[in-house]
């Protein structure tokens, strides 16, 4: 089977193969230059789950494909994010090539992200076809901490830390690769979630200082905004990034027919990250799309609650993104978000948004009735300011209550 896969893929991709799991792990740890890893689910030499955890720890940024001969799609009950795709054997050659190309495109997409950037590993496509290599499931990303968006300010760049774990080190497979001979391949890990930001020294021997004091052992050390981290020859500051950054300057005219693409200085904006998240969603990575969007969407809502006015096109984009996530995830959290955001800006939704709400709400459980009713109260209080067309939209918003009552019983 390995020879057949190599023959099919080597016409288009650079292929490296291993049949021994320990050799595969050693190669991954030593070189790390693999954008995609393909593995059979059944492994004779080593327990699969144990091996998956080791591979994930060594190369968290590699896209994963799993092969299985079972007749059902997911015979092992793998979580959605355990692998990029599960491929049933036998797989037609053209289909296999398309799936591998999709996996590479996903790797390239994440490599170009302005958040937790991943250095592009090879100009062409490097592939490891290791019989026992599959990466284990990523943990459910935690909610955004109360401290808001937070990042690491380095000498030449500032990097946003998303909820979850971020690795920093010399290896190109780290989320934040740093070309510094004083660093270990995997030197430090930052965990951002549940209201806490922490850092761990993964080396056991090399230094990692926080405000001049060394971190002893591998216990996580809580961090606060303003803390100074010394690692290798690098000086890093924990910083806030602000809740919301407009997709363009208010004085910048938006060309007709165009969408907000982001400020010219390259800082992550809602418009920029929306493009990345939409590509993730099209590649089937809904959870990654939501993880990218959550900090900015939550930040936009907090920004509005301070009494500041965001760009109208960013509000429209945020509503569209929230409903898009709902349509794929079938959960009510983001519909509640849409009601809360619209309530803060004090406007009824556009007709197109209302049509989507009437379609989505009856099949979506978990929508906050209190948030919806608060929105209706806001519209009722402000309706004297509205045009006749807007007052008609307000009545349609009021008509959503029957659909919400039905969804409450799902």
N, C-alpha and C positions, 0 to 999 in steps of 0.2 A: 504494500500500500504506500509506503514512504517513497519508494522509487517512482510510483505512478504520480503522486502529488508533485514530486520534484520535477518530473518531466513536463507536467502541465504548466507549472508556474515559472519554471526557469526561462521560458521563452520571453517573459515580460518582466520578471523580478529577479533580484539577486537573492539566492536561496542558500541557507546554511541549515544543515540537518544534524541531529544527534538522536541516538536511540537509548543512551544511558542517562537516567535522570540526574545523576550526580554530575556527569559531564556537562549536561545542559545547564544546570545551576552554576557551575563553575564558569562556563562561557558567558552566561548572562551577567554574572558578577564582575568578571574581568573586563569584558568589552562593553556590554550594555547598549550597543548600537543596533537595536532591533526595534523597528516601528511596529511590527505585527508578529505575534506568536500564534502558531496553529498547533493544536494538540488533540490527540484522541482522549476521550473521557476515561476509558478503561486503561489501567496501567499495571503491568505485571510486577514491576520492581519495587514500587513504593506506593503507600496509601495516597490516594488522590488528593484528599482534602489537606493532608499535611504538606504535600508538595505544592499545592495551590497557594497556601499561605506563605511558603518560602519564596515562591516566584513573585508574588505580589510585593513582598518586602524588598526584594532586590530591584524590581523594575516596575514601579507603580504607573508609569506613563505609557507602557506598551499596550497597543490594542490587542484584544484576545479573541480568537476563534476556537470553537470546540467541535470536534467531530464525534458522531455517535452512530452506531449501527442499529439503535433501538427504533421501533416503528412509531413511537409517539414522539412528539416534538421535544418535550423536556422530561425525559424519563427519570432524571435524578433530582427533580425539583429544584434546579438551580434558580436563585433569585434573578430578577431581570437584569441586574447589573453585574452578574458574575462574569459574563462574557459579552462581547459585542454581538456575536451571532452563534447559534447552535446549528450545525450543519449535519443533515442526515446523510448517511452513506447508503448506497453509492451516490455521489454528486456529479452531475454532468460537468465536463471540463469548463465550458463557457460560463456556467453558473458559478463554479468555484472561483474563476478568475474575476468575475464581477464582484463577488463577496469580498475577496481579498483586496480588490481595488477600493471598495467602499471602506474597508477597515483602514487602509492607508490614508484615504481622504480624511477620515475622522482623526487620525493621528496628526495629519498636517494641519487640520482645523484647530486642534487644541494647541499645536505648536505655535500658531500665529496669534493666539489669544492675548489680549493686553492684561490679563489677570493670570497670576501664577504661570508666567511664560515658560514654555518648554523649548529648548534649543532644537532646531531641526537637525535630525541625526545624520541623514545622508542625502545627497542631492538626488540620487535615484532611490529605488525602493529596496531596503534591506529586510530580509525575512528570515526568521528562524522557524524551521519545521521540526520541532523537537517532540518526539513521540509522547513524553509525559508532561508537556508544558501547558497548563491552563492557569489563568490568574483567578484567585478566589474573589468572592463577592465583596464589593465595597460596602461599608456600613451606611445605614440610612443617614443622609446629611442632617445634622442638627439644625434647629432654628437659629436665626441670626441673633447673636448676643446683643444684650441691651446697650452695649457701648457703641453699636452701629458699625459702619464700615471702618475697617482697620487695615493697616498695611505696614510694610517694612521699608523704611527710607534708607537706601544705600547710596553709594557715592555717585553713581550715574543714573539711577532709576529708582522709582518707588513702585512696589509690587503689592497689589491688594491680596489679602489673605481671605479666601472664601471659607465658609463653614466647612469643617472637616480637618484632615491632616495634610500638612504641606511639608515636604522634605527639602532640605537645603544641603548641598554638598558639591564635590568636584565632579561627580558622575553626571553625564548628560541625561541619564534617566531620572534624575531628581526633578521635582517640580520647579525648583529654582537652582539651576546649575551655575556654579561660580568657578571661574578659571583661577584657582589659587592653590599653589603647591602645598600650602600649609594646612589645607582642608583635607579631611577624609572624604572618601567617595560618598558616603552618607554621613554627614556630620551632625546635623540637628534636625529635629522635627518640631513643627509648630502645630498645636491643636487649637482650633477656634470653634467653640460651641458651648451651649448650655450656660451662657453668661460669663464664660471664663476663657482667657487666652493663656496658653502655657507653652513652654519650650522644654525640650529634653536634649541632653547630650548623648548622642548615639555611639560615640567613639569609645568611651571608657578610659581613654588615655590622653587625648588631645584636649586643649583648653576650650572652654566656653564660659565667658564671664557675663554676668548681668549686673550692671551698675558697679563694675569693678570687682565683684565677688564671684568666685568660681562655683559652678554647679557640681555638686558631689554626687557620684553614682548616676543612675539613669532615672531618678525620680523627676516627674514634671515640676517645673518651676513656674508659678503664676506670674504673668506679665501685666503691666499697666501701660497706658499711653504715656510716652515720654521716657520709658526705660531704654537704657543704652546697652546693646549687646555687642560683645567682642568675640569674634570667631575667626580663627586663622589670622589673616592680616586685615580682615574686614571689620568696619565699625558700622553698626546698624542701629537705627532708632525706630521704636514702635511709634506709629503715628496714626492719627485719624485722617480719613479721606473726605469727610463731609458726606451728608446724607444724599445730596442730589447735585448733579452737575448737568446743566442744560445741554441739549444736543447741539445747540448753536448759541452764539451770543445773541441777546435780544435785538441788537441793532443789525444783525446779519440777515439780509434778505434771503429767504428760501426760494430757490429756483422753482418755477412752475413745473408740477409733475414729479418733483423729486421728493425724497424722504430724508428726514434728519439723519446724517451720517456721523456726526460727531464733531467736536471742537477741533481746531487745527493743531493744537499742541499735543495731540495723541493721547490725552488722558481718557480713561474709560468713561463713556457716557451711556445713557440708556439706548441711544440710537446705535452705537457701536456694538454693545453687548447683545442687543436684540438680533443683529445680523448673525452673530456667532451662535446664539441660542436657537434661532430658527434653523440653522444648518444642522445643529445637533439633533433637533427634533426630526428633521427630514431623514437623518441617518438612523432614526429609531432610538436615540439616546435621550428620552424624555426627562429622566432624572437629572442628567447633566445639564440639560437646558434649564430646568427649574432651579438648579443650584447656582447657575450663572446669574439668573435674573433676580432671584430673591433679594439679595442685598440692595440692589438699586430700586426695585419696586417698593420694598419696605421703606427705603430711605426717601423715596418720592412722597410717600404718604406722611412720613414724619415731617418732611419739609413743608407740606401743605398745612399740617396741624400747628405750625409755628406762625401761621398767618401770611406766609409768603406765596406768591403766585408763580407756578411753573409755566413753562411754555405750553400753549394749547396742544401743539402737535405731540409733545411728550405725554400729556394726559391721554390723548387719543391712542398713542402707541401702547401705553401701559395697559389700558383697558383691553385693547386687542390681544396683547400678550397674555393677560390674565385669563381671558376667555379661551384663548388657544390652548393654554395648559389644562384648563378644565375639560375641554373637548377630548383630550387624550388621556387625562388622569381620572376623569369621572368623580371628582371630589369637589365639595362645595366651598373650600377655603378661598379659592381665587374669585369666585362669584361674590362672596362676602367682601373681598378686597375691592372689587369693582364698585360695589355699592358704597363702601367707605370712602374711596377716592372721589367718586362723583359727588358725594355728600359734602366733602371738604371744598370742592371747587364750586358747589352750589349751582349745578347745571343738570338738566335732564340728559339722558343719553341720546345719541343720534339714532335715527330710524333703523339703520343697519344693525346697530348694537342691540336695539330692542328686539329685532327679529331673531337674532342669535340667542338672546336671553329667553324668549318664549320657546325656542327650540331646545335649549340645553337644560333649563331649570326642571322640567318635569321628570327628567331621567337622572338628576344629580342630587344625591343625598348630602346632608351635612352643611347646608347653607344656613347662615345665622339669620333667623327671623328678626332678632333685635336690631341688627345692623340694617336690614332692609327697611324696617319700620322707622328707624331713625332717619334714613334717607328720604322716605316719603314725607316725614314731618318737615324736613329741611325744604323740600320742594314746595310743600304747601305754604310754608311761611314766606317763601320768596316769589310765589307765582305772580304777584302783581307786577313784578319787573319783567316777566316773560312776554314774548310775542304770542299771538294766537297759535302759531304753529308749535311753539314750545309748550304752551298749556295743553295742547292735544297730546304731546309726548308725556307730560306729567300724568294725564289720565291713563295712558297706556302703562306707565310704571305702576300706578295704583292697581291696575288689572292683573299684575303679576302675582298678587297675593294668593289667588286660587291655585296657581301652578306651584307656588312655594308650599302651600299646605299639602298638596299631593306628594311633593318630593320628600316632605318630612316623614312620610310613612314608608319610604323605600328601605 
